[in-house]
Amino acid sequence: MAIKHALMVGMMGRVADRFHEYQEAHDLVQRLELAKQVSNADGIEIVYPSEFAHMPETIRILQNSGLCISAVNLNVKGEKRWQQGSFTNANPAIRRQAVQELKTAMDLAAELNVDMVSCCPLIDGHNYSFEVDYLQQWQWLQEGIAEGGRHRSDVRVSLEYKLNESRNANLLSDMGRALYLMQCLGLPNVGVTMDVGHALIAKETPAEALSLAILAGKLFYVHFNDNGREWDWDMIPGSVNFWDLLEVMFYLRRTGWDGWFSYDVLVRDGSMVETMQTSIEIVKSADQLVDKIGMACLEGFVKEANPARAYKHLFRSLL
């Protein structure tokens, strides 16, 4: 398994909710300097368009930083124009803008020597019954992603699903819908980003969802974080659902998947650098624990299907 670990540069800046500011704002140069202090990170994930208000200058800063880039993360949700949707907006002019932003992000990725654009279409969905035309929405999403995906074959488009937020019900809400979209599109360069936390709040078993994507040849990218299966808290990986993390690492090892892990972790307490470094170390440690227990032993648990015997051994392995 040839895995590389990336930091989401956007998570290295201001962190706040409606009650408190937990981390102060940093400009891009400051966030890149913080990223360099995370010694076990192999690269960064950068957000377009928010980081590229001055495109040539940002490109120059990134190229001079010496940091490898795992993906360009396309954000088509935060600006006012996306309030009623991006790829599924009822206004055809807005839909065209979303597709153009995807194409621009792909061109930007190629210029930065990156082969992937990741996008979570969080603003596409609905809040109420009889609010949107579900049939039309799906068609618009399919048409928009298809046009973007065909823009250039040397850059992959990896779509990230999430149950809700910003909509009460997101259109691309779980692995099944994401893979159905991939089947409808039939484009080799369009696949899935699986965010472990998003799988949890969708009440999926992360390792099972990941396995389906691998079987379909569509697992392009993995985001690591954790939560209590009720909201996307972006906690340190394995801090709540430890055995799910271990099982994810087992199936990644079993299938020989390789690629980038990215860390979508929100730092509300403590040092950003220490938290990001710890997040990567925990995932690496989970992979080492798979080695300690042994692939043959874990595969034996699966075949035997005896949870009591399996968990007795699993807990002893932690001693």
C-alpha positions as CSV (number, residue, x, y, z in Angstrom):
1,M,0.0,0.0,0.0
2,A,1.7,3.2,-1.2
3,I,-0.2,5.9,0.8
4,K,0.6,9.6,1.0
5,H,-0.8,12.0,3.6
6,A,-2.1,15.5,2.9
7,L,-3.3,18.4,5.0
8,M,-6.3,20.5,4.1
9,V,-4.8,24.0,4.1
10,G,-8.2,25.6,4.7
11,M,-8.3,23.8,8.1
12,M,-5.1,25.6,9.2
13,G,-6.9,28.9,9.5
14,R,-9.7,30.5,11.5
15,V,-11.9,28.1,13.4
16,A,-15.1,29.6,14.9
17,D,-18.7,28.9,15.7
18,R,-21.5,31.2,16.8
19,F,-20.1,31.2,20.4
20,H,-16.3,31.3,20.2
21,E,-13.3,31.7,18.0
22,Y,-11.0,28.8,18.6
23,Q,-8.2,29.5,16.2
24,E,-7.4,32.9,14.7
25,A,-7.3,33.7,11.0
26,H,-4.1,33.1,9.0
27,D,-3.3,34.1,5.4
28,L,-2.2,31.5,2.9
29,V,1.5,32.0,3.4
30,Q,1.1,31.6,7.2
31,R,-1.0,28.5,6.7
32,L,1.5,27.0,4.4
33,E,4.3,27.7,7.0
34,L,2.1,25.9,9.6
35,A,1.7,22.9,7.2
36,K,5.5,22.7,6.7
37,Q,5.8,22.2,10.5
38,V,3.7,19.0,10.3
39,S,6.7,16.7,9.6
40,N,4.8,13.5,8.8
41,A,2.6,15.2,6.0
42,D,3.5,14.5,2.4
43,G,1.5,17.3,0.9
44,I,-1.5,19.7,1.0
45,E,-5.0,20.0,-0.4
46,I,-5.8,23.5,-1.7
47,V,-9.2,25.1,-2.2
48,Y,-10.3,26.9,-5.3
49,P,-11.6,29.6,-5.8
50,S,-11.3,31.0,-2.3
51,E,-7.5,30.7,-2.2
52,F,-7.1,32.0,-5.8
53,A,-8.5,35.6,-5.7
54,H,-5.2,36.6,-7.3
55,M,-4.5,33.5,-9.4
56,P,-1.0,34.2,-10.7
57,E,0.2,35.2,-7.2
58,T,-1.3,32.1,-5.5
59,I,0.2,29.8,-8.1
60,R,3.6,31.4,-7.5
61,I,3.3,31.1,-3.7
62,L,2.3,27.4,-4.0
63,Q,5.1,26.6,-6.5
64,N,7.7,28.3,-4.3
65,S,6.4,26.6,-1.1
66,G,8.1,23.3,-2.0
67,L,4.9,21.5,-0.9
68,C,3.4,18.7,-2.9
69,I,-0.3,19.2,-3.7
70,S,-2.6,16.2,-3.5
71,A,-5.7,17.8,-5.0
72,V,-7.5,21.0,-5.8
73,N,-10.7,21.2,-3.7
74,L,-13.4,22.9,-5.7
75,N,-15.8,24.9,-3.4
76,V,-19.1,25.6,-5.1
77,K,-21.2,26.3,-2.1
78,G,-20.1,29.3,0.0
79,E,-20.6,32.2,-2.4
80,K,-24.0,34.0,-2.5
81,R,-24.5,32.9,-6.2
82,W,-24.7,29.2,-5.0
83,Q,-27.4,29.8,-2.4
84,Q,-30.0,27.9,-4.4
85,G,-27.6,25.3,-5.8
86,S,-24.6,25.0,-8.0
87,F,-24.7,22.1,-10.5
88,T,-28.5,21.8,-9.9
89,N,-29.5,25.4,-9.6
90,A,-32.8,26.1,-11.4
91,N,-31.1,29.1,-13.2
92,P,-29.2,27.7,-16.2
93,A,-26.7,30.5,-16.1
94,I,-25.7,29.5,-12.5
95,R,-25.4,25.9,-13.6
96,R,-23.1,26.9,-16.4
97,Q,-20.9,28.9,-13.9
98,A,-20.6,25.8,-11.8
99,V,-19.5,23.7,-14.7
100,Q,-17.0,26.4,-15.8
101,E,-15.6,26.5,-12.3
102,L,-15.0,22.8,-12.4
103,K,-13.2,23.1,-15.8
104,T,-11.1,26.0,-14.4
105,A,-10.2,23.9,-11.3
106,M,-9.1,21.1,-13.6
107,D,-7.0,23.4,-15.7
108,L,-5.5,24.8,-12.4
109,A,-4.7,21.3,-11.2
110,A,-2.9,20.5,-14.4
111,E,-0.9,23.8,-14.1
112,L,0.1,22.8,-10.5
113,N,1.1,19.3,-11.7
114,V,-1.9,17.7,-9.8
115,D,-4.0,15.0,-11.3
116,M,-7.2,15.4,-9.2
117,V,-10.0,17.9,-8.4
118,S,-12.1,16.9,-5.3
119,C,-15.5,18.5,-5.0
120,C,-18.3,18.1,-2.4
121,P,-21.5,19.5,-3.9
122,L,-23.0,20.4,-0.5
123,I,-25.4,23.1,-1.8
124,D,-27.2,20.7,-4.2
125,G,-30.3,19.1,-2.6
126,H,-33.5,20.2,-0.9
127,N,-35.0,21.2,2.5
128,Y,-38.7,20.5,2.0
129,S,-41.1,18.2,0.2
130,F,-42.3,19.6,-3.2
131,E,-39.4,22.2,-3.1
132,V,-37.4,20.8,-6.1
133,D,-37.9,18.5,-9.0
134,Y,-35.9,15.4,-8.1
135,L,-35.9,14.0,-11.6
136,Q,-34.6,17.3,-13.0
137,Q,-32.1,17.8,-10.3
138,W,-30.4,14.5,-10.9
139,Q,-30.3,15.1,-14.7
140,W,-28.7,18.5,-14.1
141,L,-26.1,17.1,-11.8
142,Q,-25.3,14.3,-14.3
143,E,-25.1,16.7,-17.2
144,G,-22.9,19.2,-15.3
145,I,-20.4,16.6,-14.0
146,A,-20.3,14.9,-17.4
147,E,-19.4,18.1,-19.2
148,G,-16.8,18.9,-16.6
149,G,-15.3,15.4,-16.6
150,R,-15.0,15.4,-20.4
151,H,-13.1,18.7,-20.3
152,R,-9.7,16.9,-19.9
153,S,-8.8,13.3,-19.4
154,D,-5.5,13.9,-17.6
155,V,-7.3,15.3,-14.4
156,R,-9.6,13.1,-12.3
157,V,-12.8,14.5,-10.7
158,S,-13.5,13.0,-7.3
159,L,-16.9,13.7,-5.9
160,E,-17.4,13.7,-2.1
161,Y,-20.8,12.7,-0.7
162,K,-22.5,13.9,2.5
163,L,-25.9,13.2,4.1
164,N,-26.8,16.9,4.8
165,E,-25.4,20.4,5.2
166,S,-26.0,22.8,3.7
167,R,-29.2,21.2,2.6
168,N,-31.4,19.2,5.0
169,A,-31.0,16.5,2.3
170,N,-28.1,16.6,0.0
171,L,-28.5,15.1,-3.5
172,L,-25.2,13.2,-3.3
173,S,-25.8,11.8,0.2
174,D,-24.2,8.4,0.4
175,M,-21.9,5.9,-1.3
176,G,-24.7,4.2,-3.2
177,R,-25.9,7.4,-4.8
178,A,-22.3,8.4,-5.6
179,L,-21.6,5.1,-7.3
180,Y,-24.9,5.2,-9.2
181,L,-23.8,8.6,-10.5
182,M,-20.5,7.1,-11.6
183,Q,-22.4,4.3,-13.4
184,C,-24.6,6.8,-15.2
185,L,-21.7,8.9,-16.3
186,G,-19.4,6.1,-17.4
187,L,-16.4,8.4,-17.3
188,P,-13.1,6.8,-16.3
189,N,-11.8,10.0,-14.7
190,V,-14.8,10.6,-12.4
191,G,-14.8,8.8,-9.1
192,V,-15.5,9.1,-5.4
193,T,-13.9,10.8,-2.4
194,M,-14.9,8.9,0.8
195,D,-14.9,11.1,3.9
196,V,-14.9,8.7,6.8
197,G,-16.9,11.1,8.9
198,H,-19.5,11.5,6.1
199,A,-19.9,7.7,5.9
200,L,-20.5,7.6,9.7
201,I,-23.3,10.2,9.7
202,A,-24.9,8.4,6.7
203,K,-25.0,5.4,9.1
204,E,-22.7,3.5,6.7
205,T,-20.0,1.1,7.9
206,P,-17.0,3.0,6.5
207,A,-15.0,-0.1,5.5
208,E,-18.0,-1.6,3.7
209,A,-18.7,1.7,1.8
210,L,-15.0,1.9,0.9
211,S,-15.0,-1.7,-0.3
212,L,-17.9,-1.0,-2.7
213,A,-16.0,1.9,-4.2
214,I,-12.9,-0.1,-4.6
215,L,-14.8,-3.0,-6.3
216,A,-16.3,-0.4,-8.7
217,G,-12.8,1.0,-9.4
218,K,-14.0,4.4,-8.2
219,L,-12.3,5.1,-4.9
220,F,-10.1,8.1,-5.9
221,Y,-9.4,9.8,-2.5
222,V,-10.0,9.4,1.2
223,H,-10.7,12.0,3.9
224,F,-10.0,11.0,7.5
225,N,-11.8,12.4,10.6
226,D,-14.3,11.1,13.2
227,N,-17.6,11.9,14.9
228,G,-20.3,10.4,17.0
229,R,-22.4,9.4,13.9
230,E,-24.8,12.3,14.5
231,W,-23.0,15.3,13.1
232,D,-19.9,16.1,11.1
233,W,-17.6,17.2,13.9
234,D,-14.3,16.6,12.0
235,M,-12.6,15.1,15.1
236,I,-9.3,13.4,15.3
237,P,-9.4,10.0,13.4
238,G,-10.1,7.0,15.6
239,S,-10.9,9.1,18.6
240,V,-14.5,7.8,18.7
241,N,-14.9,5.0,16.2
242,F,-11.5,3.2,16.7
243,W,-12.5,-0.2,15.4
244,D,-14.1,1.3,12.3
245,L,-10.7,3.0,11.6
246,L,-8.9,-0.3,12.1
247,E,-11.3,-2.1,9.7
248,V,-10.8,0.6,7.1
249,M,-7.1,0.1,7.2
250,F,-7.6,-3.6,7.0
251,Y,-9.6,-3.4,3.8
252,L,-7.3,-0.8,2.2
253,R,-4.4,-3.2,2.9
254,R,-6.4,-6.2,1.7
255,T,-7.3,-4.6,-1.6
256,G,-3.9,-3.0,-2.2
257,W,-5.4,0.5,-2.7
258,D,-2.9,3.3,-2.9
259,G,-3.3,7.0,-3.2
260,W,-3.8,10.1,-1.0
261,F,-5.2,10.3,2.5
262,S,-6.3,13.9,3.4
263,Y,-7.1,15.1,6.9
264,D,-10.3,17.0,7.3
265,V,-9.8,17.7,11.0
266,L,-11.2,20.8,12.8
267,V,-8.9,22.0,15.6
268,R,-10.9,23.6,18.3
269,D,-8.6,22.7,21.2
270,G,-4.8,22.9,21.3
271,S,-2.2,23.3,18.6
272,M,-3.1,22.9,14.9
273,V,0.3,21.5,14.1
274,E,0.3,19.0,16.9
275,T,-3.3,17.9,16.1
276,M,-2.6,17.4,12.4
277,Q,0.6,15.6,13.2
278,T,-1.2,13.4,15.7
279,S,-4.0,12.7,13.2
280,I,-1.6,11.3,10.6
281,E,0.3,9.4,13.3
282,I,-2.9,7.7,14.5
283,V,-3.8,6.5,11.0
284,K,-0.3,5.2,10.5
285,S,-0.5,3.5,13.9
286,A,-3.8,1.9,12.9
287,D,-2.0,0.5,9.8
288,Q,0.8,-0.8,12.0
289,L,-1.7,-2.4,14.3
290,V,-3.0,-4.3,11.3
291,D,0.5,-5.6,10.8
292,K,0.8,-6.5,14.5
293,I,-2.4,-8.5,14.5
294,G,-1.6,-9.9,11.1
295,M,-3.6,-10.0,7.9
296,A,-4.1,-13.7,8.1
297,C,-5.5,-13.5,11.6
298,L,-7.9,-10.7,10.7
299,E,-9.0,-12.6,7.6
300,G,-9.6,-15.6,9.9
301,F,-11.9,-13.5,12.1
302,V,-14.0,-12.6,9.1
303,K,-14.2,-16.2,7.9
304,E,-15.0,-17.6,11.4
305,A,-17.7,-14.9,12.1
306,N,-17.3,-15.2,15.8
307,P,-17.3,-11.7,17.3
308,A,-16.6,-12.8,20.9
309,R,-13.4,-14.6,19.9
310,A,-12.4,-11.9,17.5
311,Y,-12.8,-9.0,20.0
312,K,-11.0,-10.9,22.8
313,H,-8.0,-11.1,20.5
314,L,-8.4,-7.5,19.2
315,F,-8.4,-6.0,22.7
316,R,-5.5,-8.2,23.8
317,S,-3.6,-6.8,20.8
318,L,-3.7,-3.4,22.4
319,L,-1.8,-4.5,25.5
